[in-house]
């Protein structure tokens, strides 16, 4: 498995952990009957549950960009020092971002998000400069 695919696997594992965390939290906080039911009855979900859900959605949005970039880098064989550093930085930033988001830490959370976004741009630039030259 290439290092880029390892980073893709790590990012997917983070998303799976968020899905599980959200499901477990909802079932514990709201009760197993509501948590395992259709959830069509409106309830007041605690702030922590809403932050977990928003971090899950935000991570899904980030993955919608990261996944095709990693697949493209793998398919065209464009593994460079920059792609390795940028993909690892992205995954690390996502882990930290999720923890800061769930922990309700403003400003620093945004700074970490920007690091992740910068990593995505570095990956896109790597493809543009090296993948289609």
C-alpha positions in Angstrom: 0.0 0.0 0.0 1.4 3.4 -1.0 1.9 6.0 1.8 -0.9 8.1 0.2 -3.3 5.2 0.4 -2.2 4.7 4.0 -3.2 8.3 4.7 -6.5 7.7 2.9 -7.1 4.7 5.1 -6.3 6.8 8.2 -8.7 9.5 7.1 -11.4 6.9 6.6 -10.7 5.4 10.0 -11.2 8.8 11.6 -14.5 9.1 9.8 -15.6 5.7 11.0 -14.6 6.6 14.6 -16.7 9.8 14.4 -19.7 7.8 13.1 -19.3 5.3 16.0 -18.8 8.1 18.5 -21.9 10.0 17.3 -24.0 6.8 17.4 -22.9 5.8 20.8 -23.3 9.3 22.2 -26.8 9.7 20.8 -27.9 6.3 22.2 -26.5 7.0 25.6 -27.6 10.7 25.8 -31.0 10.3 24.3 -31.8 6.8 25.3 -31.4 3.6 23.4 -35.0 3.5 22.2 -34.7 6.9 20.5 -31.1 6.2 19.4 -31.9 3.0 17.7 -35.3 4.1 16.4 -36.4 6.2 13.4 -35.5 9.5 15.3 -38.5 11.2 13.8 -39.6 12.6 17.2 -38.0 16.0 17.8 -35.7 16.1 20.8 -33.3 18.5 22.2 -29.9 17.0 21.6 -27.2 18.3 24.0 -24.5 20.7 22.7 -21.9 18.0 22.8 -24.0 15.7 20.6 -24.5 18.6 18.1 -20.7 19.3 18.0 -20.0 15.6 17.4 -22.5 15.6 14.5 -21.1 18.9 13.0 -17.6 17.6 13.2 -18.7 14.4 11.5 -20.4 16.4 8.7 -17.4 18.7 8.4 -15.0 15.8 8.1 -17.2 14.2 5.4 -17.0 17.5 3.4 -13.2 17.4 3.8 -13.1 13.8 2.7 -15.1 14.6 -0.4 -12.0 16.6 -1.6 -9.3 14.5 -0.1 -10.4 11.1 -1.4 -10.4 11.9 -5.1 -7.1 13.7 -4.8 -5.5 10.7 -3.1 -6.9 8.3 -5.6 -5.6 10.4 -8.5 -2.2 10.7 -7.0 -2.1 7.0 -6.6 -3.4 6.2 -10.1 -0.9 8.5 -11.9 2.0 7.4 -9.7 2.7 10.8 -8.3 4.2 10.0 -4.9 6.6 12.8 -3.9 8.0 14.2 -0.7 5.4 17.0 -1.0 2.5 14.6 -1.5 3.6 12.5 1.5 4.0 15.5 3.8 0.8 17.2 2.6 -1.3 14.1 3.0 0.1 13.3 6.4 -0.4 16.9 7.5 -4.0 16.9 6.3 -4.8 13.7 8.2 -3.1 15.0 11.4 -4.8 18.4 11.1 -8.2 16.6 10.7 -7.6 14.6 13.9 -6.7 17.7 15.8 -9.5 19.7 14.3 -12.1 17.1 15.3 -10.8 17.0 18.8 -10.9 20.8 19.0 -14.3 21.0 17.4 -15.8 18.5 19.8 -14.0 20.2 22.7 -15.5 23.6 21.6 -12.1 25.3 21.2 -12.5 28.4 18.9 -9.8 30.2 17.0 -7.2 27.4 17.3 -9.7 25.1 15.7 -9.9 27.5 12.7 -6.1 27.7 12.5 -5.9 23.9 12.4 -8.6 23.8 9.7 -6.6 26.3 7.6 -3.6 24.0 7.9 -5.7 21.1 6.5 -7.0 23.3 3.7 -3.5 24.4 2.9 -2.5 20.8 2.6 -5.2 20.1 0.2 -4.1 23.0 -2.0 -0.5 21.7 -1.9 -1.8 18.3 -3.1 -3.7 19.9 -5.9 -0.7 22.0 -6.9 1.4 18.9 -6.9 -1.0 17.2 -9.3 -1.1 20.3 -11.5 2.6 20.6 -11.7 3.7 17.0 -11.7 0.8 15.0 -12.8 0.1 16.6 -16.1 3.5 17.9 -17.1 
